[in-house]
Amino acid sequence: MRRMLVAIAILGSVAVGVAAPFALGVAQSGAARPDTAKRLVGTWSLVSLEARSTGGETRYPFGRTARGQLVYDAAGHMSAHVMNPDRAPFASADPSQVTDAELRAAVMGGYLGYCGTYTLDLTRGVVTHHVQGAIVPNWVGGDQVRYFRLDGDRLTITTPPQRVGGEDLTTVLVWERARR
């Protein structure tokens, strides 16, 4: 159950106004690079995902080999998907035969996804995802605030601290521009 809560919290914090651990595309002068918004557009593949506690512990709620894809388009649409590649397959290939237990294990213990639109605050290094569809129904209609940093073809996304199971966790997702 704890792993499930951590996994759900990974992409789901609505905290606003917390000091950003990263400022994406922000130069030392405090001014954002003019091409930051254009550089963010594209498809990104997950390199790593870590949930870090304030006590210094690192967790891997989607496993150490988590996979994912993040897409931003120039029109302002986005989609984010993260999964544990070691999820057990369903006993049957027929979707109508999947049991509730199998579905719960596959989704709650190893997959998270949502889509919608996004806006950028380049001064603060923040991308806000405006959720229109999500595996977690409570997120629909809400915002997911993320701090970001671009470094060449690497994108680091960090969540604000989130209270999960009695402790504060910050999740750091490192993405790499997808290649064909």
DOSE-791704 format. One line per field, with one value per residue (C-alpha): residue number from 0; residue in one letter; x, y, z. Coordinates in steps of 0.2 Angstrom, whole numbers, always signed. Example, Ala and Ser with C-alpha at 12.3 -4.5 7.8 and 13.67 -1.06 7.14 Angstrom:
BEGIN
resi c(0,1)
resn c(A,S)
u c(+62,+68)
v c(-22,-5)
w c(+39,+36)
***
This chain:
BEGIN
resi c(0,1,2,3,4,5,6,7,8,9,10,11,12,13,14,15,16,17,18,19,20,21,22,23,24,25,26,27,28,29,30,31,32,33,34,35,36,37,38,39,40,41,42,43,44,45,46,47,48,49,50,51,52,53,54,55,56,57,58,59,60,61,62,63,64,65,66,67,68,69,70,71,72,73,74,75,76,77,78,79,80,81,82,83,84,85,86,87,88,89,90,91,92,93,94,95,96,97,98,99,100,101,102,103,104,105,106,107,108,109,110,111,112,113,114,115,116,117,118,119,120,121,122,123,124,125,126,127,128,129,130,131,132,133,134,135,136,137,138,139,140,141,142,143,144,145,146,147,148,149,150,151,152,153,154,155,156,157,158,159,160,161,162,163,164,165,166,167,168,169,170,171,172,173,174,175,176,177,178,179)
resn c(M,R,R,M,L,V,A,I,A,I,L,G,S,V,A,V,G,V,A,A,P,F,A,L,G,V,A,Q,S,G,A,A,R,P,D,T,A,K,R,L,V,G,T,W,S,L,V,S,L,E,A,R,S,T,G,G,E,T,R,Y,P,F,G,R,T,A,R,G,Q,L,V,Y,D,A,A,G,H,M,S,A,H,V,M,N,P,D,R,A,P,F,A,S,A,D,P,S,Q,V,T,D,A,E,L,R,A,A,V,M,G,G,Y,L,G,Y,C,G,T,Y,T,L,D,L,T,R,G,V,V,T,H,H,V,Q,G,A,I,V,P,N,W,V,G,G,D,Q,V,R,Y,F,R,L,D,G,D,R,L,T,I,T,T,P,P,Q,R,V,G,G,E,D,L,T,T,V,L,V,W,E,R,A,R,R)
u c(+0,+14,+22,+6,+4,+22,+19,+3,+11,+25,+17,+3,+7,-3,+8,+11,+24,+37,+55,+61,+76,+78,+76,+75,+82,+86,+102,+113,+106,+88,+82,+75,+83,+72,+72,+67,+49,+54,+67,+54,+43,+46,+45,+55,+60,+62,+80,+77,+64,+68,+57,+68,+64,+69,+78,+90,+82,+79,+65,+61,+42,+41,+57,+75,+72,+56,+51,+41,+37,+33,+27,+25,+18,+20,+1,+2,-4,+5,+5,+15,+16,+27,+27,+36,+42,+42,+23,+16,+6,-12,-16,-27,-24,-43,-46,-64,-55,-44,-47,-49,-34,-23,-30,-26,-8,-5,-12,-9,+7,+15,+8,+3,-2,-11,-14,-20,-12,+3,+9,+26,+32,+50,+55,+51,+57,+39,+29,+11,+1,-18,-25,-39,-38,-29,-28,-31,-49,-46,-33,-45,-48,-33,-15,+1,+15,+33,+50,+61,+78,+84,+102,+105,+94,+91,+76,+75,+57,+56,+40,+37,+38,+23,+16,+15,+13,+18,+34,+38,+45,+52,+52,+65,+62,+76,+71,+81,+75,+68,+77,+69)
v c(+0,+12,+9,+13,+29,+34,+30,+40,+55,+55,+64,+72,+87,+103,+112,+130,+143,+131,+136,+127,+116,+119,+133,+128,+138,+152,+160,+167,+184,+178,+180,+165,+160,+165,+148,+138,+136,+129,+118,+110,+105,+87,+69,+64,+46,+43,+40,+39,+42,+44,+49,+58,+60,+75,+62,+58,+41,+37,+27,+19,+18,+12,+1,+6,+3,+14,+18,+33,+46,+64,+74,+93,+100,+118,+120,+118,+100,+87,+69,+60,+41,+32,+13,-1,-13,-27,-28,-45,-49,-53,-71,-69,-60,-57,-39,-45,-59,-48,-49,-34,-40,-41,-24,-16,-23,-17,+0,+5,-3,+1,+14,+32,+43,+59,+72,+89,+106,+116,+133,+139,+152,+154,+166,+153,+138,+131,+121,+118,+104,+107,+89,+85,+66,+55,+37,+46,+53,+66,+75,+79,+97,+101,+107,+98,+110,+105,+113,+110,+112,+110,+105,+101,+85,+82,+88,+87,+88,+90,+90,+101,+92,+80,+73,+54,+41,+54,+60,+73,+67,+76,+67,+70,+63,+64,+63,+63,+69,+54,+47,+37)
w c(+0,+4,-13,-21,-12,-16,-34,-35,-27,-40,-53,-42,-31,-32,-20,-26,-20,-13,-17,-33,-32,-50,-62,-80,-93,-81,-83,-69,-73,-69,-86,-95,-112,-126,-134,-118,-123,-140,-133,-121,-136,-141,-134,-119,-113,-95,-89,-70,-57,-39,-24,-11,+8,+18,+29,+14,+9,-10,-16,-33,-33,-51,-49,-53,-72,-73,-91,-97,-110,-108,-123,-125,-141,-148,-147,-128,-126,-115,-110,-96,-93,-81,-78,-69,-83,-71,-69,-70,-86,-85,-84,-100,-116,-116,-108,-102,-92,-81,-63,-51,-42,-58,-63,-46,-46,-64,-62,-44,-41,-58,-70,-69,-83,-87,-101,-104,-108,-100,-97,-93,-81,-87,-73,-60,-70,-68,-80,-75,-82,-83,-81,-93,-91,-79,-71,-55,-56,-43,-54,-68,-69,-57,-60,-57,-54,-59,-58,-73,-80,-97,-101,-119,-123,-104,-95,-76,-68,-50,-40,-25,-8,-6,+10,+8,+22,+35,+27,+14,-3,-18,-34,-47,-65,-78,-96,-112,-129,-138,-153,-167)
***
